[in-house]
Amino acid sequence: MKKNTVTPDITSEVSGNEALIAMVRLGCGIGIVPQLVLEKSPFCDDVKILKNAPVLDPYEVGLCATKRGLARPAVRAFWDLAARK
C-alpha cells in the first residue's frame, strides 16, 4: 500500500478469523481469511468473495499443546498427524 500511496481507513481491528468474517458481514469493509475458515463459517453465504483477488503466498500455522492435552486421544491423534508433515 505504501508504494501506491494508499492509506486505508481502519474502522475496526479484530482478532480471530470468525470475528473478521462477522465484521465484513456487517458491512465494515473487506477481510482476508483462509478459505477453509470461510467455508466452515455460519456466515459463508452472507459475504461476497472477490473473483479477481490476488493470490497470497501460503503461510505456516504453529501448533501447541500441553502435556496434559497430549494425553487426550483426539489431541494426540491430531498432533501425530501434523508431525508427519
N, C-alpha and C positions, 0 to 999 in steps of 0.2 A: 504494500500500500504506500509505503514511503516513497518509493521510486515513482509512483504515479501521482504523488501529492494529493492523495485521498485521505481525509481524516473522517472516520466513521463516527456517527453519534451513537454512543453506547448508552442505551436506556436501562440496561439491567445486566448483571452478571450472575450466573447461577453455577452451582457445582453439581455435576451429575447429568448424564445424558437424558434421563426422563424429564428432569426439570427443564432442560433446554427445549425438548420437544413440546412440553406444555406451554412454554413462553412463546414459541413460534406459533403454536395453535391459537394462542390468544391475540396474535397479530403484532407481536413485539419485535418482529424482524426476521432474520434468517439465521440458520444454525447449521453446524456440521456435526453429525453423529455417525457412528458405524452403522452400516446398512442392517446388520443383524439386530441391533438395538431398535431401529425404527420398525423393522418387520415384526418384532415381538411387542411393540408398544400398543396399548389400547387406543392411542391417538393416530395410528399409522394412516387411517383413511381420512384424517382431518387436515393433513398437511400435503403440500404440493412438492414434488421432487423436481428440481430443475433438470431439464434434459441435457443442457449444454454446460453443466457444471464441470469444472476442471477435475481431473483425476488426481487424487492425492497419493503420495507415497504411503505404503503400509507402515505401521508402527508396532512396536513390541509392547506387550502387556505383561507386567510382572505379576506373579502370584506369591502370596504369603499365607501361612497358616501357623497356628500354634501347635505345639507338640500334642496337646490335648485334642485339638481339632483333627490332627492327622490320625488319631486313634479311631475316629468315626469312619466306618466303611465307605460311605459315599465320598467323603473328603479325600480319603486315601486313594480311592479309585480315580478320582479326578486328578489328583497330584501325580499318580503314576502315569496316567495318560499324557499329561503335559510334559512329564520328564522324558518321554520318548522322542520328542522333537529335538 
